[in-house]
Amino acid sequence: MLGRAAPLRLRTSARRCAACLAPGTVSFLTFPLRSRTPVEMHLCGPHIRGLLARDLAVPAFLRLRRRLQTLAIDVQNVFLLHGVFYDDRGRALQPAPAPDC
């Protein structure tokens, strides 16, 4: 993703990634559709970039979907994971364009 500001730099925590279980994550907070309660996901660098770029690998998408289901949250209610961006098998349908740099 290409921005017009300096790159965003965040400190990582020792928590494990919700998508791959790798240590060293940043927190991503989202409000599912029609919910007053946010969902916090801890994601490693590659998976937070994949989520924001709407281009998660299939295994990462499927794992996040399973984990959200345990909380009774459908991925259709999470903006960057819903069916406009991913098909039922977890394949990215509309990844963000890669920067030209």
VEXNU-467595 format. One record per residue (C-alpha): residue number from 1; x, z, y; residue in three letters. Coordinates in Angstrom, 2 decimals. Each point is the difference from the previous one (the first is absolute). Example, Ala and Ser with C-alpha at 12.3 -4.5 7.8 and 13.67 -1.06 7.14 Angstrom:
<sites>
SITE drentor    east      up   north sese
SITE       1   12.30    7.80   -4.50  ALA
SITE       2    1.37   -0.66    3.44  SER
</sites>
This chain:
<sites>
SITE drentor    east      up   north sese
SITE       1    0.00    0.00    0.00  MET
SITE       2    1.26   -0.87    3.39  LEU
SITE       3   -0.49    2.26    2.99  GLY
SITE       4    1.09   -0.16    3.59  ARG
SITE       5    1.43    3.51    0.12  ALA
SITE       6    2.97    1.66   -1.61  ALA
SITE       7   -0.40    0.56   -3.76  PRO
SITE       8   -1.96    3.07   -0.95  LEU
SITE       9    2.21    2.58   -1.65  ARG
SITE      10   -1.49    2.91   -1.89  LEU
SITE      11    1.60    2.85   -1.88  ARG
SITE      12   -0.81    0.00   -3.66  THR
SITE      13   -1.18    2.98   -1.99  SER
SITE      14    1.03    0.90   -3.54  ALA
SITE      15   -3.50   -0.77   -1.30  ARG
SITE      16   -0.49   -2.73   -2.58  ARG
SITE      17   -1.58   -3.36    0.77  CYS
SITE      18   -3.66   -0.31   -1.00  ALA
SITE      19    0.67   -3.57   -1.17  ALA
SITE      20    3.29    0.31   -1.93  CYS
SITE      21    0.94    3.72   -0.13  LEU
SITE      22    3.35   -0.62    1.76  ALA
SITE      23    1.10    2.93    2.20  PRO
SITE      24    0.39   -0.47    3.74  GLY
SITE      25   -3.31   -0.81    1.63  THR
SITE      26   -1.85   -0.15    3.29  VAL
SITE      27   -3.56    1.15    0.42  SER
SITE      28   -2.78   -2.55    0.58  PHE
SITE      29   -3.31    1.41    1.20  LEU
SITE      30   -3.21   -2.04   -0.16  THR
SITE      31   -3.71    0.64    0.34  PHE
SITE      32   -2.01   -1.72   -2.73  PRO
SITE      33   -3.11   -1.78    1.23  LEU
SITE      34   -2.85    2.41    0.86  ARG
SITE      35    2.20    3.04   -0.66  SER
SITE      36    0.82    2.86    2.31  ARG
SITE      37    2.82    1.12   -2.25  THR
SITE      38    3.31   -1.86    0.13  PRO
SITE      39    2.03   -0.96   -3.04  VAL
SITE      40    3.73    0.55    0.17  GLU
SITE      41    2.27   -2.15   -2.14  MET
SITE      42    3.73    0.47   -0.34  HIS
SITE      43    1.73   -3.35   -0.37  LEU
SITE      44    3.62   -1.10   -0.30  CYS
SITE      45    1.44   -2.56    2.41  GLY
SITE      46   -0.77   -3.12   -2.05  PRO
SITE      47   -3.55    1.12   -0.71  HIS
SITE      48   -0.88    1.03    3.56  ILE
SITE      49    1.29   -3.41    1.15  ARG
SITE      50   -2.00   -1.70   -2.76  GLY
SITE      51   -3.16    1.90    0.95  LEU
SITE      52    0.31   -0.82    3.70  LEU
SITE      53    0.80   -3.64   -0.77  ALA
SITE      54   -3.02   -0.21   -2.37  ARG
SITE      55    2.42   -1.11   -2.70  ASP
SITE      56    0.36    2.79   -2.56  LEU
SITE      57    1.24   -1.03   -3.43  ALA
SITE      58   -2.75    0.03   -2.63  VAL
SITE      59    1.29    3.12   -1.83  PRO
SITE      60    0.17    1.96    3.27  ALA
SITE      61   -3.52   -1.04    1.00  PHE
SITE      62   -1.41    0.89   -3.42  LEU
SITE      63    1.68    3.40    0.00  ARG
SITE      64   -1.31    0.81    3.49  LEU
SITE      65   -3.48   -1.11   -1.07  ARG
SITE      66    0.12    2.29   -3.05  ARG
SITE      67    1.22    2.94    2.07  ARG
SITE      68   -2.71   -0.53    2.60  LEU
SITE      69   -2.61   -0.21   -2.75  GLN
SITE      70    0.99    3.50   -1.14  THR
SITE      71   -1.08    1.11    3.50  LEU
SITE      72   -3.26   -1.99   -0.31  ALA
SITE      73    1.20   -2.46    2.66  ILE
SITE      74   -0.52   -3.72   -0.54  ASP
SITE      75    2.76   -2.27    1.31  VAL
SITE      76   -2.78   -2.04    1.64  GLN
SITE      77   -0.30    2.90    2.44  ASN
SITE      78    3.69    0.05    0.95  VAL
SITE      79    0.78   -2.60    2.65  PHE
SITE      80    3.37   -1.33   -1.19  LEU
SITE      81   -1.03    0.01   -3.68  LEU
SITE      82   -3.48   -1.54    0.02  HIS
SITE      83   -1.17   -3.28   -1.50  GLY
SITE      84    0.72   -2.12    3.06  VAL
SITE      85    3.70    0.58   -0.65  PHE
SITE      86    0.16    0.44   -3.81  TYR
SITE      87   -1.92   -1.45   -2.95  ASP
SITE      88   -1.31    2.11   -2.91  ASP
SITE      89    3.31   -0.38   -1.83  ARG
SITE      90    2.03    1.26    2.97  GLY
SITE      91    1.43   -3.32    1.15  ARG
SITE      92    0.55   -0.29    3.74  ALA
SITE      93   -2.34   -2.55    1.59  LEU
SITE      94    1.04    0.16    3.66  GLN
SITE      95    3.55    1.30    0.39  PRO
SITE      96    1.23    0.28    3.57  ALA
SITE      97    2.28   -2.88    0.98  PRO
SITE      98    3.71    0.67   -0.37  ALA
SITE      99    1.94    0.23    3.28  PRO
SITE     100    2.10   -3.01    1.00  ASP
SITE     101    3.10    2.08    0.72  CYS
</sites>
